[in-house]
């Protein structure tokens, strides 16, 4: 299966470099110069992953991210400059799955793309080995064979990264995991930038599964140690 990847960046040199890096894999590549073009392509074409620049004319990555997440949960990797830390965190808060900083390391870029595609594929398919596996805490349920999350019987829409974090924690209720352990478990790589990245995903996840995110019932922080799920 060939995955369709959308590259959205207004810098032609960046787009050319990304196409060279990604051409090493069997990916079908699409390009857009701004968020408006990207959203039009997403309406017309099946896309499996988006590489999204933050600073763009006409419609930047932040507004694009907001509109995109109203329609789809496909993986999104932000393309950022080192000076864009605030926008980077905002993008993660809006539902981006990961980010990579310019200039790119080609091997790191490919690893992050593979990781997100693998997670997205697993989220959308049922593993026979896990058929029938259900995890429940209070009124929160994960039906892993169908990749469904329910709160009070109602479905909850999660990104692939959010789902992976929730599943990992719910498999071992009341056990505390550090951000580094969570990062490694859900990404399958060394915990680069674990503290800030996981904290943002946890906050976003709470907004979806908790009635009052400020006073979480399920997803608890343990000061100085990490996070756990409890009923």
N, CA, C and O of each residue as an XYZ file, in Angstrom:
924
protein
N       0.847     -1.205      0.000
C       0.000      0.000      0.000
C       0.876      1.246      0.000
O       1.786      1.376      0.819
N       0.594      2.159     -0.925
C       1.343      3.412     -0.991
C       0.580      4.490     -0.232
O      -0.596      4.731     -0.507
N       1.237      5.132      0.713
C       0.603      6.180      1.505
C       0.666      7.514      0.774
O       1.646      7.822      0.097
N      -0.393      8.295      0.922
C      -0.461      9.629      0.342
C      -0.058     10.649      1.412
O      -0.675     10.716      2.475
N       0.971     11.435      1.126
C       1.466     12.433      2.068
C       1.339     13.816      1.438
O       1.744     14.037      0.296
N       0.765     14.744      2.209
C       0.616     16.126      1.762
C       1.676     16.996      2.430
O       1.753     17.059      3.657
N       2.496     17.668      1.614
C       3.511     18.602      2.101
C       2.964     20.008      1.916
O       2.674     20.422      0.794
N       2.823     20.745      3.020
C       2.279     22.100      2.948
C       3.312     23.088      3.478
O       3.527     23.178      4.687
N       3.949     23.825      2.576
C       4.991     24.791      2.943
C       5.121     25.782      1.800
O       5.056     25.393      0.633
N       5.305     27.069      2.122
C       5.401     28.083      1.078
C       6.819     28.246      0.540
O       7.026     28.941     -0.454
N       7.803     27.607      1.192
C       9.192     27.699      0.726
C       9.487     26.556     -0.241
O       9.491     25.388      0.150
N       9.732     26.898     -1.498
C       9.926     25.887     -2.534
C      11.146     25.015     -2.265
O      11.139     23.825     -2.583
N      12.198     25.596     -1.681
C      13.395     24.805     -1.383
C      13.093     23.739     -0.335
O      13.591     22.616     -0.420
N      12.265     24.100      0.663
C      11.882     23.139      1.697
C      11.058     22.011      1.087
O      11.282     20.838      1.386
N      10.109     22.370      0.234
C       9.263     21.369     -0.424
C      10.109     20.424     -1.263
O       9.905     19.210     -1.240
N      11.061     20.986     -2.006
C      11.934     20.158     -2.848
C      12.756     19.194     -2.011
O      12.905     18.024     -2.362
N      13.295     19.700     -0.888
C      14.096     18.844     -0.010
C      13.252     17.717      0.577
O      13.691     16.568      0.630
N      12.033     18.052      1.020
C      11.154     17.033      1.593
C      10.790     15.978      0.558
O      10.717     14.792      0.877
N      10.564     16.402     -0.671
C      10.233     15.442     -1.730
C      11.402     14.501     -1.987
O      11.197     13.317     -2.254
N      12.630     15.019     -1.908
C      13.807     14.175     -2.094
C      13.913     13.154     -0.963
O      14.138     11.968     -1.204
N      13.748     13.634      0.286
C      13.835     12.731      1.439
C      12.774     11.638      1.361
O      13.065     10.456      1.543
N      11.534     12.056      1.087
C      10.409     11.124      1.134
C      10.351     10.207     -0.077
O       9.690      9.169     -0.045
N      11.043     10.590     -1.144
C      11.050      9.733     -2.336
C      11.823      8.447     -2.098
O      11.754      7.523     -2.909
N      12.565      8.376     -0.981
C      13.263      7.139     -0.628
C      12.274      6.036     -0.254
O      12.611      4.852     -0.284
N      11.054      6.435      0.098
C      10.008      5.484      0.468
C       8.954      5.448     -0.648
O       8.963      6.279     -1.556
N       8.066      4.484     -0.561
C       7.025      4.344     -1.581
C       5.815      5.209     -1.227
O       4.715      4.699     -1.011
N       6.035      6.537     -1.169
C       4.970      7.467     -0.820
C       4.499      8.212     -2.062
O       5.287      8.503     -2.962
N       3.216      8.514     -2.100
C       2.660      9.368     -3.132
C       2.555     10.768     -2.553
O       1.850     10.974     -1.565
N       3.240     11.731     -3.148
C       3.402     13.057     -2.557
C       2.512     14.095     -3.236
O       2.372     14.119     -4.459
N       1.912     14.954     -2.404
C       1.104     16.074     -2.861
C       1.662     17.330     -2.194
O       2.189     17.251     -1.085
N       1.557     18.475     -2.844
C       2.128     19.694     -2.284
C       1.117     20.843     -2.296
O       0.246     20.926     -3.162
N       1.265     21.723     -1.308
C       0.450     22.931     -1.211
C       1.332     24.059     -0.687
O       2.237     23.826      0.114
N       1.062     25.289     -1.144
C       1.874     26.425     -0.745
C       1.325     27.201      0.426
O       1.996     28.091      0.949
N       0.098     26.876      0.852
C      -0.502     27.523      2.019
C      -1.644     26.649      2.534
O      -2.002     25.643      1.921
N      -2.203     27.049      3.661
C      -3.235     26.242      4.288
C      -4.489     26.113      3.459
O      -5.129     25.061      3.457
N      -4.849     27.171      2.753
C      -6.052     27.124      1.928
C      -5.933     26.058      0.855
O      -6.866     25.288      0.627
N      -4.768     26.014      0.190
C      -4.540     24.993     -0.832
C      -4.553     23.598     -0.214
O      -5.075     22.653     -0.806
N      -3.973     23.478      0.983
C      -3.915     22.182      1.657
C      -5.315     21.652      1.944
O      -5.597     20.477      1.710
N      -6.195     22.518      2.451
C      -7.554     22.095      2.773
C      -8.333     21.704      1.516
O      -9.166     20.798      1.553
N      -8.059     22.391      0.404
C      -8.716     22.039     -0.859
C      -8.282     20.651     -1.321
O      -9.094     19.865     -1.807
N      -6.988     20.360     -1.164
C      -6.483     19.039     -1.547
C      -7.090     17.957     -0.656
O      -7.448     16.880     -1.134
N      -7.205     18.248      0.642
C      -7.788     17.283      1.569
C      -9.254     16.985      1.239
O      -9.741     15.889      1.516
N      -9.952     17.949      0.655
C     -11.334     17.741      0.248
C     -11.431     16.829     -0.978
O     -12.404     16.095     -1.150
N     -10.406     16.891     -1.821
C     -10.466     16.207     -3.116
C      -9.724     14.880     -3.145
O     -10.026     14.020     -3.971
N      -8.748     14.703     -2.244
C      -7.833     13.572     -2.345
C      -7.712     12.847     -1.004
O      -7.689     13.491      0.045
N      -7.635     11.530     -1.027
C      -7.353     10.771      0.194
C      -5.914     11.034      0.621
O      -4.981     10.808     -0.150
N      -5.735     11.509      1.844
C      -4.414     11.811      2.395
C      -4.231     11.032      3.695
O      -5.143     10.974      4.519
N      -3.061     10.437      3.878
C      -2.780      9.641      5.078
C      -1.992     10.408      6.139
O      -2.043     10.059      7.318
N      -1.266     11.450      5.731
C      -0.448     12.227      6.676
C      -0.151     13.590      6.073
O       0.026     13.723      4.862
N      -0.098     14.612      6.944
C       0.204     15.977      6.494
C       1.471     16.479      7.191
O       1.605     16.378      8.410
N       2.393     17.018      6.399
C       3.538     17.771      6.914
C       3.178     19.239      6.749
O       3.050     19.729      5.627
N       3.013     19.940      7.866
C       2.396     21.273      7.839
C       3.308     22.346      8.414
O       3.656     22.308      9.593
N       3.691     23.300      7.579
C       4.483     24.440      8.040
C       3.607     25.379      8.857
O       2.409     25.493      8.598
N       4.194     26.053      9.840
C       3.429     26.982     10.676
C       3.331     28.355     10.030
O       2.239     28.915      9.932
N       4.459     28.903      9.589
C       4.473     30.259      9.045
C       4.272     30.233      7.538
O       5.179     29.884      6.783
N       3.046     30.616      7.103
C       2.725     30.640      5.679
C       1.815     31.824      5.381
O       1.101     32.294      6.267
N       1.834     32.315      4.137
C       0.929     33.410      3.762
C      -0.485     32.900      3.546
O      -0.710     31.697      3.414
N      -1.428     33.819      3.511
C      -2.844     33.580      3.195
C      -3.561     32.782      4.289
O      -4.574     33.240      4.818
N      -3.048     31.593      4.636
C      -3.592     30.849      5.763
C      -2.449     30.079      6.412
O      -1.880     29.172      5.805
N      -2.111     30.445      7.658
C      -0.956     29.818      8.304
C      -1.305     28.433      8.844
O      -2.445     27.977      8.756
N      -0.281     27.776      9.409
C      -0.454     26.421      9.884
C      -1.388     26.292     11.066
O      -2.044     25.263     11.229
N      -1.459     27.328     11.902
C      -2.323     27.271     13.088
C      -3.795     27.267     12.683
O      -4.576     26.449     13.169
N      -4.169     28.185     11.791
C      -5.559     28.213     11.328
C      -5.883     26.945     10.543
O      -6.975     26.392     10.665
N      -4.926     26.492      9.739
C      -5.132     25.266      8.972
C      -5.365     24.077      9.889
O      -6.241     23.247      9.646
N      -4.552     24.009     10.963
C      -4.677     22.923     11.923
C      -6.072     22.922     12.552
O      -6.687     21.869     12.715
N      -6.559     24.106     12.901
C      -7.885     24.233     13.511
C      -8.972     23.709     12.576
O      -9.850     22.959     13.002
N      -8.917     24.097     11.323
C      -9.937     23.681     10.359
C      -9.801     22.199     10.014
O     -10.795     21.490      9.859
N      -8.569     21.752      9.898
C      -8.322     20.358      9.532
C      -8.888     19.396     10.574
O      -9.491     18.380     10.231
N      -8.685     19.730     11.854
C      -9.123     18.830     12.922
C     -10.648     18.764     13.077
O     -11.165     17.882     13.762
N     -11.351     19.683     12.451
C     -12.818     19.616     12.469
C     -13.327     18.547     11.510
O     -14.489     18.144     11.575
N     -12.438     18.085     10.610
C     -12.863     17.160      9.568
C     -12.177     15.800      9.626
O     -12.752     14.806      9.182
N     -10.962     15.734     10.164
C     -10.216     14.481     10.090
C      -9.236     14.335     11.247
O      -8.785     15.326     11.822
N      -8.910     13.081     11.583
C      -7.918     12.789     12.620
C      -6.639     12.211     12.039
O      -5.871     11.580     12.765
N      -6.386     12.410     10.747
C      -5.149     11.899     10.165
C      -3.945     12.545     10.851
O      -4.048     13.665     11.352
N      -2.797     11.845     10.880
C      -1.618     12.399     11.543
C      -1.134     13.701     10.890
O      -1.136     13.842      9.668
N      -0.724     14.634     11.735
C      -0.165     15.906     11.271
C       1.160     16.139     11.984
O       1.216     16.124     13.214
N       2.218     16.353     11.224
C       3.531     16.700     11.771
C       3.814     18.151     11.402
O       3.837     18.505     10.224
N       4.028     18.981     12.407
C       4.318     20.386     12.168
C       5.759     20.574     11.725
O       6.662     19.899     12.220
N       5.972     21.491     10.793
C       7.309     21.886     10.360
C       7.578     23.248     10.990
O       6.911     24.226     10.649
N       8.536     23.327     11.894
C       8.721     24.552     12.669
C      10.165     25.033     12.636
O      11.092     24.270     12.365
N      10.327     26.331     12.924
C      11.644     26.906     13.162
C      11.885     26.923     14.668
O      10.935     26.885     15.451
N      13.140     26.978     15.070
C      13.463     26.948     16.495
C      12.825     28.102     17.256
O      12.556     27.990     18.452
N      12.580     29.220     16.554
C      12.027     30.415     17.200
C      10.515     30.344     17.378
O       9.917     31.270     17.927
N       9.888     29.263     16.925
C       8.430     29.176     16.929
C       7.896     28.273     18.037
O       6.896     27.582     17.846
N       8.554     28.276     19.189
C       8.157     27.368     20.275
C       6.714     27.584     20.718
O       5.990     26.619     20.962
N       6.288     28.849     20.824
C       4.919     29.130     21.263
C       3.909     28.579     20.275
O       2.926     27.953     20.672
N       4.142     28.809     18.985
C       3.245     28.294     17.954
C       3.279     26.772     17.908
O       2.271     26.129     17.617
N       4.446     26.203     18.198
C       4.602     24.750     18.214
C       3.675     24.133     19.261
O       2.965     23.167     18.985
N       3.694     24.704     20.460
C       2.838     24.203     21.539
C       1.369     24.422     21.207
O       0.533     23.561     21.481
N       1.050     25.578     20.614
C      -0.328     25.853     20.220
C      -0.795     24.830     19.192
O      -1.921     24.339     19.269
N       0.057     24.512     18.242
C      -0.283     23.522     17.226
C      -0.553     22.157     17.827
O      -1.496     21.477     17.422
N       0.260     21.749     18.787
C       0.033     20.479     19.480
C      -1.284     20.517     20.245
O      -2.021     19.532     20.282
N      -1.570     21.658     20.851
C      -2.832     21.810     21.580
C      -4.041     21.679     20.650
O      -5.104     21.216     21.061
N      -3.865     22.086     19.412
C      -4.964     22.037     18.449
C      -5.101     20.658     17.807
O      -6.007     20.431     17.006
N      -4.193     19.730     18.163
C      -4.357     18.364     17.683
C      -3.251     17.831     16.797
O      -3.365     16.715     16.291
N      -2.167     18.599     16.588
C      -1.033     18.063     15.841
C      -0.434     16.889     16.615
O      -0.471     16.872     17.845
N       0.113     15.919     15.904
C       0.642     14.720     16.542
C       2.118     14.832     16.886
O       2.581     14.192     17.830
N       2.859     15.630     16.140
C       4.298     15.708     16.355
C       4.813     16.966     15.674
O       4.071     17.650     14.968
N       6.083     17.265     15.888
C       6.711     18.381     15.179
C       8.160     18.024     14.889
O       8.759     17.185     15.562
N       8.703     18.670     13.888
C      10.116     18.516     13.575
C      10.659     19.892     13.214
O      10.010     20.666     12.511
N      11.857     20.182     13.704
C      12.421     21.522     13.577
C      13.351     21.633     12.371
O      14.172     20.752     12.117
N      13.205     22.727     11.641
C      14.106     23.034     10.522
C      15.458     23.507     11.067
O      15.485     24.162     12.109
N      16.577     23.203     10.408
C      16.713     22.322      9.236
C      16.516     20.859      9.618
O      16.850     20.454     10.731
N      15.981     20.077      8.704
C      15.621     18.707      9.005
C      16.815     17.763      8.946
O      17.715     17.914      8.120
N      16.795     16.801      9.832
C      17.670     15.640      9.700
C      16.862     14.607      8.918
O      15.827     14.153      9.406
N      17.305     14.220      7.713
C      16.501     13.323      6.876
C      16.105     12.022      7.565
O      14.977     11.557      7.399
N      17.010     11.430      8.334
C      16.704     10.169      9.005
C      15.653     10.366     10.086
O      14.781      9.517     10.269
N      15.733     11.495     10.812
C      14.742     11.777     11.844
C      13.376     12.022     11.207
O      12.356     11.538     11.700
N      13.364     12.775     10.109
C      12.112     13.049      9.411
C      11.436     11.757      8.976
O      10.245     11.566      9.218
N      12.195     10.865      8.333
C      11.623      9.614      7.862
C      11.134      8.756      9.018
O      10.096      8.103      8.913
N      11.879      8.753     10.123
C      11.487      7.952     11.285
C      10.167      8.457     11.862
O       9.307      7.658     12.232
N      10.003      9.771     11.941
C       8.776     10.333     12.501
C       7.584     10.094     11.575
O       6.477      9.826     12.041
N       7.808     10.190     10.281
C       6.735      9.913      9.328
C       6.319      8.450      9.424
O       5.126      8.151      9.483
N       7.290      7.534      9.441
C       6.967      6.104      9.551
C       6.209      5.819     10.838
O       5.243      5.056     10.843
N       6.653      6.436     11.934
C       6.028      6.206     13.232
C       4.561      6.630     13.231
O       3.698      5.900     13.719
N       4.284      7.811     12.681
C       2.907      8.302     12.655
C       2.022      7.475     11.728
O       0.863      7.215     12.051
N       2.548      7.063     10.592
C       1.773      6.240      9.672
C       1.482      4.866     10.283
O       0.387      4.327     10.126
N       2.465      4.315     10.972
C       2.268      3.017     11.620
C       1.173      3.112     12.684
O       0.313      2.236     12.782
N       1.213      4.177     13.471
C       0.229      4.354     14.534
C      -1.168      4.586     13.937
O      -2.163      4.066     14.444
N      -1.226      5.351     12.886
C      -2.511      5.639     12.248
C      -3.107      4.374     11.632
O      -4.313      4.145     11.721
N      -2.264      3.561     11.011
C      -2.720      2.309     10.411
C      -3.241      1.362     11.483
O      -4.272      0.716     11.298
N      -2.535      1.281     12.594
C      -2.960      0.412     13.692
C      -4.271      0.902     14.296
O      -5.116      0.100     14.693
N      -4.435      2.220     14.362
C      -5.663      2.787     14.924
C      -6.863      2.457     14.052
O      -7.973      2.278     14.553
N      -6.639      2.378     12.754
C      -7.750      2.154     11.851
C      -8.028      0.702     11.535
O      -8.916      0.405     10.736
N      -7.278     -0.224     12.154
C      -7.472     -1.637     11.847
C      -7.641     -2.449     13.107
O      -7.193     -2.032     14.175
N      -8.260     -3.571     13.009
C      -8.453     -4.461     14.152
C      -7.427     -5.571     14.109
O      -7.323     -6.277     13.105
N      -6.677     -5.738     15.163
C      -5.685     -6.794     15.278
C      -6.364     -8.036     15.840
O      -6.938     -7.995     16.929
N      -6.300     -9.132     15.103
C      -6.985    -10.354     15.530
C      -6.517    -10.818     16.894
O      -7.293    -11.392     17.658
N      -5.246    -10.573     17.206
C      -4.710    -11.007     18.490
C      -5.354    -10.260     19.648
O      -5.397    -10.759     20.772
N      -5.862     -9.042     19.363
C      -6.466     -8.230     20.414
C      -7.999     -8.263     20.372
O      -8.663     -7.544     21.118
N      -8.552     -9.107     19.490
C     -10.000     -9.124     19.317
C     -10.701     -9.357     20.650
O     -10.375    -10.282     21.394
N     -11.683     -8.484     20.934
C     -12.445     -8.633     22.155
C     -11.850     -7.948     23.367
O     -12.475     -7.912     24.426
N     -10.626     -7.391     23.226
C      -9.988     -6.750     24.368
C     -10.663     -5.416     24.665
O     -10.762     -4.547     23.799
N     -11.126     -5.270     25.907
C     -11.772     -4.044     26.343
C     -11.155     -3.611     27.665
O     -10.928     -4.434     28.552
N     -10.885     -2.315     27.791
C     -10.359     -1.752     29.034
C     -11.381     -0.740     29.534
O     -11.909      0.061     28.763
N     -11.656     -0.788     30.847
C     -12.679      0.094     31.385
C     -12.272      0.635     32.739
O     -11.790     -0.098     33.603
N     -12.475      1.937     32.909
C     -12.308      2.609     34.194
C     -13.528      3.498     34.388
O     -13.735      4.440     33.624
N     -14.338      3.209     35.401
C     -15.546      3.988     35.595
C     -16.402      3.939     34.354
O     -16.729      2.855     33.870
N     -16.773      5.092     33.827
C     -17.589      5.162     32.621
C     -16.761      5.395     31.359
O     -17.296      5.772     30.316
N     -15.446      5.166     31.464
C     -14.551      5.331     30.319
C     -14.152      3.947     29.802
O     -13.699      3.097     30.569
N     -14.325      3.728     28.492
C     -14.040      2.418     27.913
C     -13.181      2.548     26.656
O     -13.317      3.500     25.888
N     -12.286      1.561     26.463
C     -11.583      1.414     25.192
C     -11.875      0.013     24.660
O     -11.614     -0.983     25.336
N     -12.414     -0.056     23.454
C     -12.610     -1.323     22.760
C     -11.503     -1.385     21.704
O     -11.641     -0.847     20.605
N     -10.402     -2.053     22.060
C      -9.197     -1.928     21.244
C      -9.308     -2.634     19.902
O      -8.695     -2.197     18.928
N     -10.076     -3.711     19.830
C     -10.215     -4.389     18.541
C     -10.839     -3.459     17.503
O     -10.438     -3.450     16.339
N     -11.830     -2.673     17.943
C     -12.504     -1.740     17.032
C     -11.898     -0.342     17.069
O     -12.294      0.529     16.293
N     -10.934     -0.122     17.974
C     -10.305      1.190     18.147
C     -11.355      2.252     18.477
O     -11.386      3.323     17.871
N     -12.214      1.934     19.452
C     -13.285      2.842     19.852
C     -13.089      3.251     21.305
O     -12.798      2.411     22.157
N     -13.248      4.538     21.587
C     -13.223      5.055     22.956
C     -14.602      5.613     23.277
O     -15.170      6.376     22.496
N     -15.139      5.223     24.440
C     -16.461      5.691     24.863
C     -16.362      6.352     26.228
O     -15.678      5.851     27.121
N     -17.040      7.468     26.386
C     -17.209      8.094     27.697
C     -18.695      8.220     27.948
O     -19.410      8.876     27.191
N     -19.157      7.588     29.018
C     -20.591      7.552     29.318
C     -21.394      7.024     28.130
O     -22.506      7.478     27.862
N     -20.799      6.046     27.419
C     -21.485      5.429     26.290
C     -21.412      6.192     24.989
O     -21.886      5.710     23.960
N     -20.822      7.387     25.017
C     -20.721      8.210     23.812
C     -19.305      8.137     23.234
O     -18.333      8.179     23.988
N     -19.175      8.028     21.899
C     -17.836      7.930     21.294
C     -17.021      9.204     21.463
O     -17.557     10.310     21.407
N     -15.728      9.035     21.669
C     -14.781     10.141     21.810
C     -13.810     10.084     20.635
O     -13.204      9.044     20.379
N     -13.661     11.185     19.930
C     -12.766     11.239     18.778
C     -11.366     11.641     19.209
O     -11.162     12.746     19.710
N     -10.389     10.739     19.013
C      -9.013     10.995     19.413
C      -8.092     10.924     18.202
O      -8.379     10.225     17.231
N      -6.988     11.652     18.272
C      -5.949     11.505     17.260
C      -5.210     10.196     17.535
O      -5.333      9.650     18.631
N      -4.442      9.674     16.566
C      -3.684      8.440     16.808
C      -2.773      8.519     18.032
O      -2.671      7.554     18.789
N      -2.117      9.653     18.230
C      -1.221      9.790     19.381
C      -1.999      9.792     20.688
O      -1.589      9.149     21.654
N      -3.105     10.501     20.725
C      -3.933     10.532     21.933
C      -4.445      9.138     22.272
O      -4.434      8.726     23.432
N      -4.891      8.421     21.250
C      -5.384      7.056     21.478
C      -4.275      6.170     22.037
O      -4.500      5.407     22.976
N      -3.085      6.269     21.463
C      -1.973      5.432     21.910
C      -1.606      5.712     23.368
O      -1.316      4.785     24.125
N      -1.618      6.986     23.760
C      -1.313      7.345     25.156
C      -2.382      6.797     26.092
O      -2.065      6.203     27.123
N      -3.641      6.995     25.736
C      -4.736      6.530     26.585
C      -4.712      5.010     26.732
O      -4.876      4.492     27.836
N      -4.511      4.298     25.635
C      -4.465      2.836     25.683
C      -3.314      2.352     26.555
O      -3.482      1.434     27.358
N      -2.151      2.966     26.397
C      -0.974      2.578     27.187
C      -1.239      2.732     28.678
O      -0.906      1.847     29.467
N      -1.834      3.847     29.063
C      -2.085      4.096     30.482
C      -3.221      3.222     31.026
O      -3.169      2.776     32.172
N      -4.242      2.981     30.203
C      -5.372      2.188     30.679
C      -5.049      0.707     30.796
O      -5.734     -0.022     31.512
N      -4.026      0.261     30.109
C      -3.620     -1.134     30.228
C      -3.048     -1.445     31.622
O      -3.053     -2.595     32.060
N      -2.562     -0.415     32.302
C      -1.995     -0.604     33.650
C      -2.537      0.474     34.579
O      -1.810      1.397     34.945
N      -3.814      0.366     34.967
C      -4.412      1.401     35.824
C      -3.682      1.522     37.150
O      -3.211      0.540     37.723
N      -3.603      2.776     37.624
C      -2.965      3.133     38.901
C      -1.442      3.072     38.871
O      -0.796      3.423     39.859
N      -0.867      2.641     37.779
C       0.595      2.647     37.670
C       1.053      3.983     37.107
O       0.495      4.478     36.128
N       2.068      4.562     37.729
C       2.574      5.865     37.309
C       3.678      5.688     36.272
O       4.604      4.902     36.469
N       3.572      6.424     35.170
C       4.588      6.409     34.125
C       5.134      7.824     33.942
O       4.380      8.797     33.947
N       6.427      7.924     33.783
C       7.053      9.222     33.534
C       6.761      9.645     32.095
O       6.425      8.801     31.264
N       6.886     10.946     31.786
C       6.707     11.384     30.394
C       7.652     10.657     29.445
O       7.283     10.349     28.311
N       8.878     10.380     29.908
C       9.835      9.677     29.062
C       9.356      8.266     28.737
O       9.482      7.811     27.601
N       8.803      7.571     29.742
C       8.294      6.216     29.512
C       7.102      6.222     28.561
O       6.989      5.354     27.696
N       6.217      7.196     28.721
C       5.051      7.291     27.837
C       5.496      7.573     26.413
O       5.020      6.945     25.467
N       6.409      8.516     26.268
C       6.917      8.903     24.949
C       7.523      7.701     24.234
O       7.227      7.448     23.066
N       8.369      6.968     24.942
C       9.030      5.805     24.353
C       8.022      4.732     23.977
O       8.145      4.099     22.928
N       7.019      4.525     24.837
C       6.025      3.476     24.584
C       5.168      3.778     23.360
O       4.878      2.878     22.573
N       4.762      5.028     23.192
C       3.838      5.336     22.104
C       4.538      5.701     20.805
O       3.936      5.628     19.734
N       5.800      6.091     20.891
C       6.522      6.482     19.678
C       7.554      5.452     19.240
O       7.963      5.435     18.079
N       7.973      4.600     20.158
C       8.957      3.598     19.813
C      10.323      4.170     19.521
O      11.079      3.610     18.726
N      10.650      5.298     20.165
C      11.943      5.928     19.965
C      12.373      6.609     21.247
O      11.590      6.713     22.191
N      13.611      7.074     21.288
C      14.135      7.716     22.476
C      13.343      8.980     22.801
O      12.859      9.659     21.896
N      13.209      9.301     24.096
C      12.331     10.402     24.522
C      12.903     11.781     24.279
O      13.269     12.478     25.226
N      12.986     12.191     23.005
C      13.440     13.529     22.653
C      12.279     14.503     22.829
O      11.248     14.365     22.170
N      12.439     15.480     23.711
C      11.391     16.469     23.933
C      10.168     15.916     24.626
O       9.063     16.425     24.437
N      10.352     14.865     25.439
C       9.217     14.156     26.028
C       8.383     15.025     26.952
O       7.154     14.988     26.889
N       9.025     15.804     27.808
C       8.298     16.552     28.832
C       7.228     17.447     28.221
O       6.053     17.327     28.566
N       7.614     18.330     27.331
C       6.660     19.291     26.777
C       5.671     18.626     25.837
O       4.485     18.956     25.859
N       6.136     17.695     25.011
C       5.253     17.052     24.045
C       4.166     16.235     24.728
O       2.989     16.369     24.392
N       4.541     15.395     25.676
C       3.556     14.558     26.370
C       2.609     15.418     27.196
O       1.414     15.127     27.253
N       3.110     16.464     27.833
C       2.255     17.342     28.637
C       1.151     17.958     27.782
O       0.010     18.071     28.229
N       1.481     18.352     26.574
C       0.478     18.940     25.686
C      -0.560     17.901     25.279
O      -1.758     18.186     25.291
N      -0.115     16.697     24.918
C      -1.056     15.643     24.531
C      -1.947     15.240     25.710
O      -3.134     14.969     25.529
N      -1.376     15.201     26.907
C      -2.160     14.860     28.103
C      -3.247     15.910     28.329
O      -4.395     15.567     28.612
N      -2.887     17.177     28.206
C      -3.858     18.251     28.404
C      -4.978     18.154     27.366
O      -6.153     18.325     27.691
N      -4.608     17.883     26.137
C      -5.601     17.774     25.075
C      -6.488     16.554     25.295
O      -7.695     16.605     25.056
N      -5.893     15.466     25.747
C      -6.641     14.241     26.018
C      -7.645     14.449     27.145
O      -8.775     13.965     27.075
N      -7.231     15.167     28.180
C      -8.141     15.457     29.294
C      -9.362     16.244     28.830
O     -10.473     16.024     29.314
N      -9.152     17.152     27.898
C     -10.273     17.954     27.409
C     -11.324     17.089     26.720
O     -12.485     17.484     26.608
N     -10.916     15.910     26.259
C     -11.834     15.038     25.535
C     -12.475     13.965     26.416
O     -13.615     13.566     26.181
N     -11.732     13.494     27.443
C     -12.272     12.368     28.224
C     -12.787     12.773     29.595
O     -13.517     12.012     30.230
N     -12.414     13.975     30.066
C     -12.823     14.408     31.395
C     -14.016     15.356     31.321
O     -14.097     16.186     30.416
N     -14.941     15.233     32.272
C     -16.042     16.187     32.356
C     -15.515     17.558     32.760
O     -15.935     18.579     32.215
N     -14.591     17.573     33.719
C     -13.936     18.808     34.149
C     -12.424     18.599     34.072
O     -11.833     18.059     35.007
N     -11.791     19.014     32.982
C     -10.349     18.790     32.815
C      -9.498     19.391     33.940
O      -8.403     18.904     34.219
N     -10.005     20.449     34.584
C      -9.245     21.086     35.667
C      -9.213     20.207     36.920
O      -8.312     20.329     37.750
N     -10.191     19.335     37.044
C     -10.238     18.400     38.168
C     -10.474     16.995     37.611
O     -11.571     16.450     37.738
N      -9.446     16.413     36.998
C      -9.622     15.144     36.290
C      -9.997     13.985     37.206
O      -9.478     13.843     38.313
N     -10.902     13.173     36.713
C     -11.306     11.969     37.434
C     -10.430     10.780     37.042
O     -10.102      9.937     37.877
N     -10.054     10.724     35.759
C      -9.356      9.554     35.244
C      -7.839      9.755     35.085
O      -7.040      8.984     35.616
N      -7.473     10.781     34.363
C      -6.073     10.979     33.982
C      -5.401     11.918     34.978
O      -5.554     13.137     34.899
N      -4.651     11.332     35.920
C      -4.093     12.082     37.040
C      -2.588     12.323     36.859
O      -1.866     11.481     36.324
N      -2.145     13.478     37.315
C      -0.720     13.779     37.374
C      -0.204     13.466     38.774
O      -0.861     13.774     39.768
N       0.957     12.860     38.845
C       1.619     12.595     40.114
C       2.849     13.490     40.152
O       3.799     13.286     39.396
N       2.825     14.475     41.030
C       3.836     15.523     41.030
C       5.251     14.958     41.038
O       5.612     14.151     41.894
N       6.041     15.401     40.065
C       7.445     15.023     39.994
C       7.692     13.635     39.460
O       8.845     13.223     39.334
N       6.624     12.888     39.137
C       6.815     11.501     38.677
C       6.221     11.241     37.288
O       6.878     10.641     36.437
N       4.980     11.690     37.056
C       4.388     11.439     35.755
C       2.889     11.389     35.798
O       2.255     12.221     36.448
N       2.303     10.411     35.106
C       0.850     10.339     34.949
C       0.352      8.904     35.151
O       1.086      7.933     34.966
N      -0.919      8.811     35.535
C      -1.544      7.499     35.681
C      -3.034      7.613     35.387
O      -3.608      8.702     35.412
N      -3.651      6.460     35.105
C      -5.099      6.384     34.963
C      -5.667      5.720     36.186
O      -5.133      4.716     36.658
N      -6.749      6.271     36.710
C      -7.438      5.622     37.810
C      -8.942      5.855     37.678
O      -9.379      6.820     37.049
N      -9.719      4.968     38.274
C     -11.164      5.042     38.137
C     -11.806      5.754     39.307
O     -13.028      5.901     39.346
